[in-house]
Amino acid sequence: MQSRKTKLKLWVFALVLCASLAAASIYGAFISQKQNELSQEKPLLALENLRRKYAAIDSVHIIADAKIAMYGEDFRVGLGRFEYWARGNKYRTKTSTDKLLKLNTDLDVAYDGERFYYFDQRSGILSYRSTDDLRSHAALPNPLFLPLDYLSNDDDECPLCKLRLSQVKSDNVRWGTRARSLEVKAKRHESSDRVITDVEMPGGKMRGRPFKLRMRLVGTEEDNANPLQIERISPEGQVLSVITFDGFMDNSSLPMPRDILITVFDANGNVALRLEYTIKLLEINQSFDNRIFTISFDDAEGVWDTDGRRFVKEKKPKGLRE
């Protein structure tokens, strides 16, 4: 009888112990979740504050010089230039690179709110149509939006899509999904009173390969920080590309870096491309003529009406050109 009572007590004790451990585990998980939510709050606020600064832009004009190195069997080095204007949903982008780089280059692309223009300066052909093109045909990425790569929409869901000023001003569904899954991986304080925070969030897929976004933020406060580095990494931790920022402009309403370095790696982890940007001009909310968003037919040798599927200005045969 005593032995049966002893067994019953032991069983009750074991049951209570298991319940206590389970409760402790649940409580621990709850505390861990709350701590993670608290640690997420300030980096998320910093990234959202940066998006709001971009969204507050009424007009922008940026010029950047580029140094480009393409690695591999056919190693090539050359220079480039990027210029961009935007106001609301209107924009114009002009890019050029050295011919030896063999890139889709010397393009002048614009949208004036009613008509989309695509001018291949090397062929001399200008085409136009009544609807905008969400894709980017430029050989170089827009340096203005590189600090906002965590909002990027250029993946397999929308090939060649790039951020626009009008998109930054609107709600970004993809950013909402990424923000909810943001994780703080590390945080440290420097002697210079700067806080450095490393975070990760979901990315998307590029050419069928999934990637995550890993960012390093730096600022005097966690909620007042700017991207110092943005990486795209594979689920296995392989770095696919890195964007680093340096020399932030303190006298600008937008914390834009003067120097930007993009490094892209191939499937074997070798450097495939290096692009160095130097920002030469940044004008925020300055006035400029709306005609900048229109490309004149006079600038082209031939003009193609895409909607009407006809030439409105014929390009002369080479032998007849002056």
N, C-alpha and C positions, 0 to 999 in steps of 0.2 A: 504493500500500500504506500509506504514512504517513498519507495522507488518510483511509483507511478506519479506521485505528487511532485517529486524532484524533476522528472522528465517534463511534466506539464509546465513547471516554472521555467525550465530551460527553453522550452518551446516558445512560451510567451515572451521571455527575454529576447530570444532570437528574432521573434516577429517585431518587437518594439525596436530592436537595434536596426533591422532592415528598413523599417519605416523611417527611422531617424536618419539613416544614411541616405535614403531616397529623398527625403525632405531637404537634407543638406545639399545633395547633388542638385536638386531643382532650384534651391535658393542660390547655390553657387552659380548655376547657369543663368539665373535671373540677374544676379549682380553683375556677372560678366557681360551679359547683354546690355545692361544699363550703362556700365562703364564704357563699352564700345560705342553706345549711342552718344554718350557725353563726349568721348574723344573724337567722334565724327563731326560733332556740331560745329566746331570752330573752323576746321579745314573746309567743310562744306560752305560755311558762311563766307570764307575768303574767296572761294571759287565763284560763288554766286555774286559776290560784290564785284568781282572782275567782270563777269558777264554783264552786270548792270552798268558798269562804266562804258562798256562797248555799246550797250543798248541806248545810252544817253547821247551817242554821237548823232548829230544831224547830217553832217557832211564830213568827208575825209579825203585827203590826197596824200599818197605816199609814194616815194621813189626809193628803190634799193638797188645797189650794185651787187653782183653775184660772182663768186669764183666757184667753178664747177670742176670736179675730178670724177671721171667714170673709170672704174677699175675693171680688171679682167684681162682677157687675151688682147683685146683692142683698147688699150689704155689711152684715154683722151683727157685733155685739160683745156679749159677755155673760160671765157668771161661771159657774163650775161647782165641783163638789166630788166627790172620789173617796175611798172608804174600803174597806179590804180587810183581811180576817182570813184566816189559813191555818194549818193544822196537819196535816202528812202529806198525805193526799189530800182532806181536808176544806177547804172554803173558803167565804167569803161576800164578795160585792162589792156595794157600794151606790154608785150614781152619780146625780148630778142636774146639770142645766144650766138656764139661763134659758130660758123658753118661746120667746122671740123668736129663739133660735138654730135652732129647728125640728129638733132632733136626737132620735134614739131615746134617750130620757132618762128620769130618775126610775125607774130599775130597781133592784130588789133581787133578787140571784141568789145561790143557795146550794146546797151539796152537803154532806150530813152523813154521807157514807159509804154510805148506803142509799137516799137519796131526793134528787132534784134539784128545786129550787124556782125558779120564775120569777114574780116579782111586779111587774107593771106598776102602779106606784102611781097613775098618772094615770087609768087605767081602773078601778082598784080590783080587778082580776082577778088571782088567784094560781093558777098551774097547777103541777102536780107530776107526777113520773114516777119509775120505779125505776132508771133509768140516767142517768149523768152526761152532760153535753153538753160536748164538747171545744171548741166554738166560743165566742167571746165576743160577747155582744150589747150590751155597754156602749158608750155613745157616746164614752167617753174611754179611752185606753190605760192600763194599769196602770203607774204611775210606778216601782213597786218594781223591775220587770224591764227598764226601759229601758236601764240600763247593760249589760244582757246581750243587747242586740239582735243581737249576733253569733251568738247561739244561736237566733234567731227562726225560727219555723215558719209565720209568717203570709204565705203567698204563694199562687200559683195551685194548688199541690199540696194545700193545706189552707186554703181561704178562711175568714177570721174566726178561725182558730186562734191562740191566744195562749199564752205560756209559763205554766206552773203550777209551784208549788213542788215538787210530786211529780215533775215532768218534769226539773227542774234536778238533782234528786238521782239520776236515772237516766242511763245512757249516752245520749249524743246523737249519732246516726249522722250527722246533717247537719253538726254541728260537726266531726266527724272528717274529713269530706270537705273542708270549708272550711279546716281547719287544715293539711291536707297541701298546699293550694295557696296558703297565705298568702305574700305577698311584702312585704318591707320596702322602702318607697319612699324614705324619708328618715330621718335621725337627727341630732339636734343636742343639744349640752349648753348649758344656760343658766348664767348667772353665779350663779343661786340654787341651784346643784347639782342642778337638775332635768334629767332626760333626756326629750326629746320625740321620739317615734317615730311615723312614719306608716306604716301597713300597708294592704294591700288583699287581699281574698279574694273568692271567688265568692259570689253571693247567691242569686238564684232568679228567678222571674218574677212580676210583679204586673200583672194585667189584660192578660196577653200580652206585657208589656214586660220584657225581661231587665234585671237590675240586678246591680251589684257592691257590696260593702261596703267603704267606705274609713274607716279609724279613725285617730284621733290619740290616742296614749297618753302619759301624763305621770306621772313618779314620780322618786324619788331614785335608783332603779336601774331598768334596763330590765325586770328580772324582778319588780319591785315597783311596777308602774304601774297606773293606772286610766284608763278612757276619759275623754277630755276632749271628744271629738266623734265622732259616728258618722254617716256619710253613706251614702245609697243613690244610686248613680250609674248612668247608662246606659252601655253599651259605648262610646258616643261621648264620654263624659265629662260629659254633662249631669247636674246635680245634681237628683235627684228629691225628696229630703227630707234634712233635717239635724236631728240631736239634739245639743244642747250641754249640758254639765254644769258646775256651778259651786258653790262653797261646800261642799266635802266635810266630812262630820261626823267629826271626829277622835275623839270620845268614844264612837263606836259600834263594835261588833264587825264591822259591815258598812260599807265605805267608800261610804256613800250620799250623793249630792249634795243640798243643800237646794233648789237652784234648777235647773230643767230647762226648756229651751226647745226646742219642736218646730216646725220650719218645713217646710211641704209646698209644692211647686211644681207648676204645671200643665204641660201639654205644651209650652207656649211659654216656659217658664222664669219665669213670673210667680208671685208669692206667692199661694197659694190658701188657706192656713190657717196661723195662728200660735197655738200653745198654750203658755202659760207656767204651769208648775207651781211651787208653793211647798210644800215638805214641812212640815207643821205638827206631825206626831207620827210617831215611829218606835219601836216596841217590839219587841225581838228576844228570843225565848225567855222571854216573860213568861206567866204563867198566866192563863187566862180560861175561862169556863164553856163547855162543849161545846154548850150550848143556843144559842149565838150562830150555829151553823151550821144552825139550823132556823128557818123562817119560820112564825109562828103563823097558823092559819086565822082567828083573831080579828082579825088586822090587815087582812083583805081583805073586800070587799063580796061577792065571789063566788069560789068555789074550784072549779077544773076538774081532774078526775082524767084525765090524758092516757092512761094505760094502759087505764083502764076506759071512756074516752070518754063521760064523764058529769059533770054538775055535782054535787058533794057539798054545795055551799052555793050557793044561787041568789042572783044579784044582783037586788035589788028594782028595779022600774021607777022611773024618776026621780020620778014624782009620788007614789010611796008611801014614799020615803025620808024619814026624820025630818030 
